[in-house]
Amino acid sequence: MINQEQQLEREDLKQTVWNVKRLAIIAVFIALSAVGSMIKIPSPVGTIGMDSAPGFFSALAFGSIEGALVIGIGHLLTSAVVGFPLTIPMHLFIAVLMAMWAIAFRFVNEKFGLIPAVIVATFLNGVLSSFTMMPIGGIGAVLGVMPFLVIGSAINIIVAAVAYKMIKKSNLM
């Protein structure tokens, strides 16, 4: 049987994991991601936009889980705006990939610094994610989307990194 002290510890943990403030932060950044989803970077697939900058920023500023949620939902919002051109299952898979890239972005930043994190995240999200096009159109589709995805990724990630650096420097966080 659990004693009262252990039960209080568990309840404190539950409150700190998903408290109202944390949920509000995630919601605000998902909203920013929705706004970013309306800003498109021209590409053959039409789903490359400024939706992932809030997710990458959230990963740095608030944590891996927050960043993963914001970036994954942000991608789904961007895809929904243009009608899920790669099919819903494919976009769900891409959302999961992007969530993993946000987690990797935070991890590399913590271990090696912000510039290596920007490089790694741009490679993961720009180059590696291009290969999700392989089943749809082969290597031609991969190479066709890769330059657009690398540019879009770099813009989103650099915006997130600069914003994080500026806000961290200002002691607002």
DRENVO-515598 format. One record per residue (C-alpha): chain; x, y, z. Coordinates in steps of 0.1 Angstrom, whole numbers, plus 5000, padded with zeros to 4 digits. Each point is the difference from the previous one (the first is absolute). Layout:
BEGIN
site kette: A, x: X, y: Y, z: Z
...
This chain:
BEGIN
site kette: A, x: 5000, y: 5000, z: 5000
site kette: A, x: 5012, y: 5035, z: 4991
site kette: A, x: 5006, y: 5023, z: 5029
site kette: A, x: 4988, y: 5035, z: 5000
site kette: A, x: 5034, y: 5016, z: 4993
site kette: A, x: 5005, y: 4979, z: 4969
site kette: A, x: 4965, y: 5008, z: 4988
site kette: A, x: 5006, y: 5037, z: 5004
site kette: A, x: 5033, y: 4997, z: 4981
site kette: A, x: 4981, y: 4983, z: 4971
site kette: A, x: 4974, y: 5027, z: 4999
site kette: A, x: 5027, y: 5027, z: 5001
site kette: A, x: 5017, y: 4983, z: 4970
site kette: A, x: 4967, y: 4998, z: 4981
site kette: A, x: 4994, y: 5037, z: 5006
site kette: A, x: 5035, y: 5010, z: 4988
site kette: A, x: 4999, y: 4978, z: 4969
site kette: A, x: 4968, y: 5013, z: 4985
site kette: A, x: 4991, y: 5032, z: 5019
site kette: A, x: 4979, y: 5028, z: 4985
site kette: A, x: 5030, y: 5022, z: 4993
site kette: A, x: 5017, y: 4973, z: 4980
site kette: A, x: 4969, y: 4992, z: 4980
site kette: A, x: 4995, y: 5037, z: 4993
site kette: A, x: 5035, y: 5004, z: 4987
site kette: A, x: 4996, y: 4970, z: 4977
site kette: A, x: 4966, y: 5014, z: 4988
site kette: A, x: 5015, y: 5034, z: 4993
site kette: A, x: 5029, y: 4985, z: 4980
site kette: A, x: 4976, y: 4977, z: 4981
site kette: A, x: 4980, y: 5032, z: 4991
site kette: A, x: 5032, y: 5016, z: 4988
site kette: A, x: 5007, y: 4969, z: 4980
site kette: A, x: 4966, y: 5003, z: 4984
site kette: A, x: 5007, y: 5035, z: 4990
site kette: A, x: 5034, y: 4989, z: 4986
site kette: A, x: 4982, y: 4973, z: 4980
site kette: A, x: 4984, y: 5028, z: 4980
site kette: A, x: 5034, y: 5013, z: 4990
site kette: A, x: 5011, y: 4976, z: 4972
site kette: A, x: 5034, y: 4994, z: 4985
site kette: A, x: 4994, y: 4992, z: 4964
site kette: A, x: 5006, y: 4963, z: 4993
site kette: A, x: 4986, y: 4971, z: 4979
site kette: A, x: 4981, y: 4986, z: 5030
site kette: A, x: 4985, y: 5032, z: 5014
site kette: A, x: 5004, y: 4990, z: 5036
site kette: A, x: 5033, y: 5018, z: 5007
site kette: A, x: 4993, y: 5030, z: 5022
site kette: A, x: 5010, y: 5019, z: 5030
site kette: A, x: 4981, y: 4977, z: 5023
site kette: A, x: 5030, y: 4982, z: 5016
site kette: A, x: 5019, y: 5031, z: 5014
site kette: A, x: 4977, y: 5001, z: 5031
site kette: A, x: 5006, y: 4963, z: 5005
site kette: A, x: 5037, y: 5003, z: 4998
site kette: A, x: 4999, y: 5030, z: 5023
site kette: A, x: 4978, y: 4982, z: 5025
site kette: A, x: 5024, y: 4970, z: 5000
site kette: A, x: 5029, y: 5023, z: 5010
site kette: A, x: 4981, y: 5023, z: 5024
site kette: A, x: 4975, y: 4977, z: 5017
site kette: A, x: 5011, y: 4964, z: 4994
site kette: A, x: 5000, y: 4970, z: 4977
site kette: A, x: 4964, y: 4990, z: 5006
site kette: A, x: 4987, y: 5035, z: 4994
site kette: A, x: 5020, y: 5005, z: 4968
site kette: A, x: 4990, y: 4966, z: 4987
site kette: A, x: 4963, y: 5007, z: 5006
site kette: A, x: 5001, y: 5035, z: 4985
site kette: A, x: 5020, y: 4989, z: 4969
site kette: A, x: 4979, y: 4969, z: 4994
site kette: A, x: 4967, y: 5017, z: 5002
site kette: A, x: 5014, y: 5029, z: 4981
site kette: A, x: 5008, y: 4978, z: 4971
site kette: A, x: 4966, y: 4985, z: 5000
site kette: A, x: 4984, y: 5035, z: 4999
site kette: A, x: 5022, y: 5009, z: 4970
site kette: A, x: 4991, y: 4969, z: 4982
site kette: A, x: 4963, y: 5004, z: 5008
site kette: A, x: 5001, y: 5036, z: 4985
site kette: A, x: 5009, y: 4985, z: 4966
site kette: A, x: 4979, y: 4968, z: 5003
site kette: A, x: 5026, y: 4974, z: 5011
site kette: A, x: 5015, y: 4996, z: 4965
site kette: A, x: 5022, y: 4970, z: 5011
site kette: A, x: 4971, y: 4983, z: 5017
site kette: A, x: 4991, y: 5001, z: 5037
site kette: A, x: 5021, y: 4970, z: 5010
site kette: A, x: 5030, y: 5014, z: 4983
site kette: A, x: 4996, y: 5034, z: 5017
site kette: A, x: 4995, y: 4982, z: 5034
site kette: A, x: 5033, y: 4983, z: 4994
site kette: A, x: 5017, y: 5033, z: 4990
site kette: A, x: 4986, y: 5016, z: 5032
site kette: A, x: 5016, y: 4972, z: 5021
site kette: A, x: 5033, y: 5005, z: 4982
site kette: A, x: 4999, y: 5037, z: 5006
site kette: A, x: 4992, y: 4994, z: 5037
site kette: A, x: 5031, y: 4978, z: 5001
site kette: A, x: 5021, y: 5027, z: 4983
site kette: A, x: 4988, y: 5026, z: 5026
site kette: A, x: 5012, y: 4976, z: 5027
site kette: A, x: 5033, y: 4995, z: 4983
site kette: A, x: 5004, y: 5038, z: 4996
site kette: A, x: 4997, y: 5005, z: 5037
site kette: A, x: 5023, y: 4971, z: 5008
site kette: A, x: 5027, y: 5012, z: 4976
site kette: A, x: 4997, y: 5036, z: 5014
site kette: A, x: 5004, y: 4987, z: 5036
site kette: A, x: 5030, y: 4978, z: 4991
site kette: A, x: 5019, y: 5020, z: 4973
site kette: A, x: 4984, y: 5035, z: 4997
site kette: A, x: 4976, y: 5019, z: 4978
site kette: A, x: 5020, y: 5001, z: 4968
site kette: A, x: 5005, y: 4962, z: 4998
site kette: A, x: 4963, y: 4996, z: 5009
site kette: A, x: 4989, y: 5023, z: 4971
site kette: A, x: 5022, y: 4980, z: 4976
site kette: A, x: 4988, y: 4966, z: 5012
site kette: A, x: 4963, y: 5010, z: 5001
site kette: A, x: 5003, y: 5015, z: 4965
site kette: A, x: 5015, y: 4968, z: 4987
site kette: A, x: 4974, y: 4978, z: 5018
site kette: A, x: 4970, y: 5021, z: 4990
site kette: A, x: 5013, y: 5011, z: 4966
site kette: A, x: 5019, y: 4971, z: 4986
site kette: A, x: 4989, y: 4969, z: 5019
site kette: A, x: 4963, y: 5009, z: 4999
site kette: A, x: 5002, y: 5004, z: 4962
site kette: A, x: 5002, y: 4962, z: 4998
site kette: A, x: 4964, y: 4998, z: 5011
site kette: A, x: 4992, y: 5008, z: 4964
site kette: A, x: 5017, y: 4967, z: 4988
site kette: A, x: 4969, y: 4978, z: 5001
site kette: A, x: 4979, y: 5027, z: 4982
site kette: A, x: 5023, y: 5009, z: 4972
site kette: A, x: 5034, y: 4983, z: 5003
site kette: A, x: 5033, y: 5017, z: 5001
site kette: A, x: 4988, y: 5027, z: 4976
site kette: A, x: 4974, y: 5012, z: 5026
site kette: A, x: 5026, y: 4999, z: 5027
site kette: A, x: 5025, y: 5021, z: 4980
site kette: A, x: 4972, y: 5022, z: 4988
site kette: A, x: 4988, y: 5010, z: 5035
site kette: A, x: 5033, y: 4999, z: 5018
site kette: A, x: 5013, y: 5036, z: 4991
site kette: A, x: 4967, y: 5015, z: 5010
site kette: A, x: 4998, y: 4980, z: 5033
site kette: A, x: 5036, y: 5009, z: 5009
site kette: A, x: 4994, y: 5037, z: 4994
site kette: A, x: 4967, y: 4999, z: 5019
site kette: A, x: 5016, y: 4980, z: 5028
site kette: A, x: 5030, y: 5024, z: 5003
site kette: A, x: 4977, y: 5030, z: 5001
site kette: A, x: 4978, y: 4986, z: 5027
site kette: A, x: 5028, y: 4987, z: 5021
site kette: A, x: 5021, y: 5032, z: 4997
site kette: A, x: 4970, y: 5021, z: 5009
site kette: A, x: 4994, y: 4977, z: 5031
site kette: A, x: 5037, y: 5001, z: 5010
site kette: A, x: 5003, y: 5038, z: 4997
site kette: A, x: 4967, y: 5006, z: 5019
site kette: A, x: 5012, y: 4976, z: 5027
site kette: A, x: 5034, y: 5017, z: 5003
site kette: A, x: 4984, y: 5035, z: 5001
site kette: A, x: 4975, y: 4990, z: 5027
site kette: A, x: 5025, y: 4981, z: 5020
site kette: A, x: 5024, y: 5030, z: 4999
site kette: A, x: 4972, y: 5023, z: 5012
site kette: A, x: 4994, y: 4979, z: 5031
site kette: A, x: 4963, y: 4996, z: 4992
site kette: A, x: 5003, y: 4963, z: 5005
